[in-house]
């Protein structure tokens, strides 16, 4: 009896531990139900869309209170909205944060969300790190990009092969003079690995600030990153957030007189090319000019450089209405402000002109053209884009950025009052540099450039010593918040591109949960009723063991923070069948012993002893299969293998320990003459 009591105490201890680990899941499930109700109420009272509230209400840099207070709502409704907002941002949020990490995680197939595979653009990284670029370099890079379009091609193996084939020494662009190609390749590989690791960390920071609960970010191969975002309801916005490079720079605009001179010469050169005249106005140095000439000669055979006749032939059809033969470039502009304004219908033509390799030779090496981030509406209602001519060398970059916050513009600037802006602050070094730059360039324009797009170019009126600036020109608060997120998280070392994407809608996730619950309940009741009908009282013991089995299995999932998926539910259902199967083996052995005339107590002893080896063997082989699938499987297979493997371990405990304990508690002091089996 003492043995039975000790075993009961041990079982109660195990069950108490299971309750401890499952309680957060129970509380979190209740909180999410309440959260859905409160969000709907808050959306009704505040007028803010439910989608915006669902994705942004818990973000640290978001405060909906000013928006609610500024909204045109009845006072009672406004007060109720603020009360709900403060409740959800207060104690309720603390409970959510406390229980969410300890609750069982649900996979994408159960709660909806987005799965992406991102590829780090290592070729762009090579381009950024190269020095002394020339036509040979551009040809090398084009060949490398073409060679690595296939997924399994290693970038650096292809680079080594192309460089050897083209007889190009890599130390012309990377490494030190005289350095061997293999040594340079090794250094570039190390740099690329570091870039991918940094991208992984930066993406993780961005996603955490985006408000996604339980994201999964992992490395795939040498240049790819897998991203799982459960619960994401706006895939377009998420795609924009993770894909933004976030390279913040401050660049001075070229003086108006010099900009006019550059544009005039460029326009004259383009006009001359259109007329088939020999180009004599290039401003590039002789080395570049010779290289350009050489490259142009080669282009007929193998390069992607656009020839003048091809370029203007392509443009001829759609530029006859506005483009002048005498001023092909300037005639596409319109005046009226200090900016270079381009009508939307002319933008593609200007881009083609400025990107032409031959035309780029007429642009000084120290300047570059950048477009505005957004178009604007002119006085006549036309859509206009602003083209900026800026110094190529940045005066200050985002590496010294300390903080970025999205907010609504104050009344100090009437143009930005009530409009979304991003306030940025620099650290001590950045503030010192910013003060020096603004102090030395009073009455000049400084462009705030993010990912090669100019968000604003204010005129510097005085030295700015505080180390703070404002990004304006944003459409709405979500855009301002996302920019603040990517600036705080830092810039990616190289662009990332989405190469694979799958989206599971929330309704599909709810359907999956409902289907999973239904299948679990049906399987449970079918097995329970069958065992009661076929094995009567002993069938009830098997049912108790099965229920305990599922309970402990869920506790193990919660304890080790495993993720439950739809295939995982299938593994649980299979485990239920195996749990009953073990009891069936035991019951049949007991029946055989009873048929031989043994006592109930002796039959139970012998039945468990004879069935144990068979049960252990059967479960061991299945467990080995599950472990192999767990190690080498991916996606749904891994989810199935996880619950199956854990379930087998729990199953052995339930069938051999719990069932035996219940039998012993009934037969230890009683001399039963018959057994309900």
QUIMOJO-V979267 format. One record per pair of residues at least 4 apart in sequence whose ideal C-beta (glycine too) atoms are under 7 Angstrom apart, sorted by the first residue. I is the first residue (numbers start at 0). GAP is how many residues later the second one is. Records with the same first field share a line. If there is no record, write none. Layout:
# QUIMOJO-V979267
I=GAP ; GAP
This chain:
# QUIMOJO-V979267
0=4 ; 667 ; 668
1=4
2=4
3=4 ; 657 ; 660 ; 661 ; 664
4=4
5=4
6=4 ; 654
7=4 ; 653
8=4
9=4
10=4 ; 647 ; 650
11=4
12=4
13=4
14=4
15=4
16=4
17=4 ; 533 ; 534 ; 537
18=4
20=534 ; 537 ; 538
21=4 ; 532 ; 533 ; 536
22=4
23=4 ; 75 ; 78 ; 79
24=4 ; 78 ; 79 ; 533
25=4
26=4 ; 72
27=4 ; 71 ; 72 ; 75
28=4
29=4
30=4 ; 64 ; 65 ; 68
31=4
32=4
33=4
34=4
35=4
36=4
37=4 ; 46 ; 50
38=4 ; 11 ; 14 ; 15
39=4 ; 10
40=4 ; 43
41=4 ; 11 ; 39 ; 42 ; 43
42=5 ; 6 ; 7 ; 10
44=32 ; 35 ; 36 ; 39
45=18 ; 22 ; 25 ; 35
46=24 ; 26
47=4 ; 5 ; 16 ; 19
49=4
50=4 ; 182 ; 183
51=4
52=4
53=179
54=156 ; 178 ; 179
55=6 ; 155 ; 425
56=31
57=35 ; 153
58=150 ; 152 ; 422
60=344 ; 345 ; 420 ; 423
61=419
63=4 ; 21
64=4 ; 17 ; 20
65=4 ; 342
66=4
67=10 ; 13 ; 14 ; 17
68=9
70=7
72=4 ; 5
73=4
74=4
75=4
76=4
77=4
78=4
79=4
80=4
81=4
82=4
83=4
84=4
85=4
86=5
87=4 ; 5
88=4
90=4
91=4
92=4
93=4
94=4
95=4
98=4
99=113
102=455
103=450 ; 453 ; 454 ; 460
104=109 ; 456 ; 458 ; 459
105=4 ; 5 ; 124 ; 458
106=456 ; 457 ; 458 ; 532
107=4 ; 5 ; 7 ; 120 ; 122 ; 396
108=395 ; 400 ; 403 ; 456 ; 457
109=399 ; 402 ; 403 ; 454 ; 455 ; 456
110=119 ; 120 ; 398
111=119 ; 392 ; 393 ; 394 ; 396 ; 397
112=115 ; 116 ; 117 ; 118 ; 119 ; 391
113=115 ; 118 ; 121 ; 124 ; 387 ; 389
114=113 ; 386 ; 387
115=111 ; 382 ; 384 ; 385
116=103 ; 107 ; 109 ; 382 ; 383
117=106 ; 107 ; 109 ; 124 ; 378 ; 379 ; 380
118=104 ; 105 ; 377 ; 378 ; 380
119=75 ; 76 ; 79 ; 103 ; 374 ; 376
120=4 ; 373 ; 374 ; 375 ; 376
121=4 ; 33 ; 70 ; 101 ; 372
122=4 ; 18 ; 21 ; 22 ; 25 ; 32
123=4 ; 370 ; 371
124=4 ; 67 ; 70 ; 368 ; 369
125=4 ; 62
126=14
128=45
129=7 ; 43 ; 44
130=42
131=40 ; 41
132=4 ; 5
133=157
134=4 ; 156 ; 157 ; 159 ; 160
135=4 ; 32
136=4 ; 36
137=4
138=4 ; 164
139=4 ; 22 ; 23 ; 26 ; 28
140=4
141=4 ; 162
142=4 ; 19
143=4 ; 14 ; 15 ; 18
146=6 ; 11 ; 15
147=5 ; 7 ; 10
152=5
153=4 ; 68
154=4 ; 68
155=4 ; 29 ; 32 ; 33
156=4
157=4
158=4 ; 26
159=4 ; 21 ; 25
160=4
161=4
162=5 ; 7 ; 18
167=4
168=12
169=4 ; 5 ; 11 ; 14
170=4 ; 5 ; 6 ; 7 ; 8 ; 13
173=10 ; 14
174=4 ; 8 ; 9 ; 12
178=4 ; 5
180=4
181=4
182=4
183=4
184=4
185=4
186=4
187=4
188=4
189=4
190=4
191=4
192=4
193=4
194=4 ; 298 ; 299
195=4 ; 23 ; 27
196=4
197=4 ; 295
198=4 ; 26 ; 293 ; 294 ; 297
199=4 ; 17 ; 19 ; 25
200=4
201=4 ; 287 ; 288 ; 290
202=4 ; 14 ; 22 ; 24 ; 39
203=4 ; 13
204=4 ; 284
205=4 ; 35 ; 36 ; 279 ; 280 ; 283
206=5 ; 8 ; 10 ; 22
208=276 ; 279 ; 280
209=31 ; 275
211=17 ; 18 ; 19 ; 20
212=17 ; 18
213=16
214=13 ; 14
215=12
216=8 ; 10
217=8
218=6
219=4 ; 5 ; 6
226=15
228=9
231=6
232=273
233=4
234=4 ; 268
235=4
236=4 ; 241 ; 245
237=4
238=4 ; 259
239=4 ; 242
240=241 ; 244 ; 245
242=253 ; 255
243=207 ; 242
244=206 ; 246 ; 247 ; 250
245=204 ; 205 ; 240 ; 241 ; 244 ; 245 ; 246
246=151 ; 204 ; 244
247=149 ; 150 ; 153 ; 202 ; 239 ; 243
248=145 ; 148 ; 200
249=144 ; 145 ; 146 ; 187 ; 196 ; 198
250=139 ; 140 ; 143 ; 144 ; 196 ; 198
251=138 ; 139 ; 143 ; 189 ; 192 ; 194
252=135 ; 136 ; 137 ; 191 ; 192 ; 194 ; 204
253=4 ; 5 ; 113 ; 135 ; 136 ; 137
254=4
255=4
256=4
257=4
258=4 ; 130
259=4
260=4
261=4 ; 101 ; 102 ; 105 ; 127
262=4 ; 66 ; 67
263=4
264=4 ; 16 ; 97
265=4 ; 63 ; 93 ; 96 ; 97
266=4 ; 60 ; 61 ; 62 ; 63
267=4 ; 13
268=4 ; 10 ; 12 ; 90 ; 93
269=4 ; 58 ; 59 ; 83 ; 89
270=4 ; 54 ; 55 ; 56 ; 57
271=5 ; 7
272=6 ; 35 ; 85
273=38 ; 51 ; 54
280=81
281=7 ; 79 ; 80
282=79 ; 81
283=4 ; 5 ; 77
284=4
285=4
286=4
287=4 ; 73
288=4 ; 72
289=4
290=4
291=4 ; 69
292=4
293=4
294=4 ; 8 ; 10
295=9
297=4 ; 5
298=4 ; 6 ; 8
304=52
305=4 ; 5 ; 50 ; 51
306=4
307=4 ; 50
308=4
309=4
310=4 ; 41 ; 45
311=4
314=4 ; 34 ; 37
315=4
318=4 ; 30
321=9 ; 10 ; 24
322=5 ; 8 ; 9
323=4 ; 7
326=4
328=24
331=10 ; 14 ; 17 ; 18
332=7 ; 8 ; 9
333=7 ; 9
335=5
336=4
338=47
339=46 ; 47
340=43 ; 45
341=4 ; 5 ; 8 ; 42 ; 43 ; 45
342=39 ; 41
343=31 ; 39 ; 40 ; 41
345=4
346=4 ; 38
347=4
348=4
349=4 ; 37
350=4
351=4
352=6
353=5 ; 15
355=4
362=4
365=25 ; 26 ; 27
366=22 ; 23 ; 24 ; 25
367=22 ; 24
368=18 ; 20
369=18 ; 20 ; 79 ; 82 ; 83 ; 84
370=14 ; 16 ; 82
371=13 ; 14 ; 81 ; 82
372=80 ; 81 ; 82 ; 100
373=99 ; 101
374=8 ; 9 ; 10
375=8
376=4 ; 6
377=4 ; 6
387=59 ; 66 ; 69
389=57
394=42
395=4 ; 34 ; 37 ; 38 ; 41
397=89 ; 93
399=26 ; 27 ; 29 ; 30 ; 33
400=23 ; 25 ; 29 ; 86
401=23 ; 24 ; 25
402=22 ; 85
403=18 ; 20 ; 80 ; 83 ; 84
404=17 ; 18 ; 79
405=14 ; 16 ; 71 ; 74 ; 75 ; 78
406=14 ; 16
407=10 ; 12
408=4 ; 7 ; 8 ; 9 ; 10 ; 12
409=7
410=6
412=4
415=5 ; 56
419=54 ; 56 ; 57 ; 59 ; 60
420=49 ; 50 ; 51 ; 53 ; 59
421=48 ; 49 ; 58 ; 61 ; 62
422=45 ; 47
423=44 ; 45 ; 47 ; 63
424=42 ; 43
425=4 ; 5 ; 8 ; 41
426=4
427=4
428=4
429=4 ; 37
430=4 ; 35 ; 36
431=4
432=4
433=4 ; 30 ; 33
434=4 ; 28 ; 29 ; 30
435=4
436=4
437=22 ; 25 ; 26
438=24
440=5 ; 19
441=18 ; 20 ; 21
442=16 ; 17
443=16
444=12 ; 13 ; 14
445=11 ; 12 ; 14
446=7 ; 10
447=7 ; 8 ; 21 ; 23
448=4 ; 5
449=5 ; 33
454=16 ; 17 ; 18
455=15 ; 16 ; 17
470=12
473=5 ; 6
474=4
476=4
477=4
478=4
479=4
480=4
481=4
482=4
483=4
484=4
491=4
503=4 ; 5
505=4
506=4
507=4
508=4
509=4
510=4
511=4 ; 54
512=4
513=4
514=4
515=4 ; 50 ; 53
516=4
517=4
518=4 ; 50 ; 54
519=4 ; 49 ; 52 ; 53
520=4
521=4
522=4 ; 50 ; 53
523=4 ; 52
524=4
525=4
526=4 ; 19 ; 49 ; 50 ; 53
527=4 ; 15
528=4
529=4
530=4 ; 8 ; 11 ; 12 ; 49
531=4 ; 7 ; 8 ; 11
533=5
534=4 ; 7 ; 52 ; 142
535=140 ; 141
536=139 ; 140
537=4 ; 49 ; 137 ; 138 ; 139
538=4
539=4
540=4 ; 118 ; 121 ; 122
541=4 ; 38 ; 41 ; 117
542=4
543=4 ; 118
544=4 ; 34 ; 38 ; 109 ; 110 ; 113 ; 114
545=4 ; 30 ; 33 ; 34
546=4
547=4 ; 106 ; 110
548=4 ; 26 ; 30 ; 101 ; 102 ; 105
549=4 ; 22 ; 26
550=4
551=4 ; 98
552=4 ; 19 ; 22 ; 93 ; 94 ; 97
553=4
554=4
555=4 ; 90 ; 94
556=5 ; 7 ; 89
561=80
563=4
564=71 ; 74
566=4 ; 69 ; 72 ; 73
567=4 ; 71 ; 72 ; 74 ; 75
568=4
569=4 ; 70
570=4 ; 69 ; 71 ; 72 ; 73 ; 76
571=4 ; 71 ; 75
573=4 ; 70
574=4 ; 68 ; 69 ; 72 ; 76
575=4
576=4
577=4 ; 70 ; 73
578=72 ; 75 ; 76
579=4
580=4
581=4 ; 33 ; 69 ; 73
582=4 ; 72 ; 76
583=4
584=4 ; 26 ; 29 ; 30
585=4 ; 21 ; 22 ; 25 ; 73
586=4 ; 90
587=4
588=4 ; 18 ; 21 ; 22
589=4 ; 13 ; 14 ; 17 ; 87
590=4 ; 86
591=4
592=5 ; 9 ; 10 ; 13 ; 14
593=4 ; 9 ; 81
597=4 ; 5 ; 8
598=4
599=4 ; 67 ; 72 ; 75
600=4 ; 66
601=4
602=4
603=4 ; 59 ; 63
604=4
605=4
606=4
607=4 ; 52
610=4
611=4 ; 44
612=4
613=4
614=4 ; 40 ; 41
615=4
616=4
617=4
618=4 ; 29 ; 32 ; 33
619=4
620=4
621=4 ; 26
622=4 ; 22 ; 25
623=4
624=4
625=4 ; 15 ; 18 ; 19 ; 22
626=4 ; 18
627=4
628=4 ; 8 ; 12
629=8 ; 11 ; 12 ; 15
632=4 ; 5 ; 8
633=4
635=4
636=4
637=4
639=4
640=4
641=4
642=4
643=4
645=4
646=4
647=4
649=4
650=4
651=4
652=4
653=4
654=4
655=4
656=4
657=4
658=4
659=4
660=4
661=4
662=4
663=4
665=4
666=5
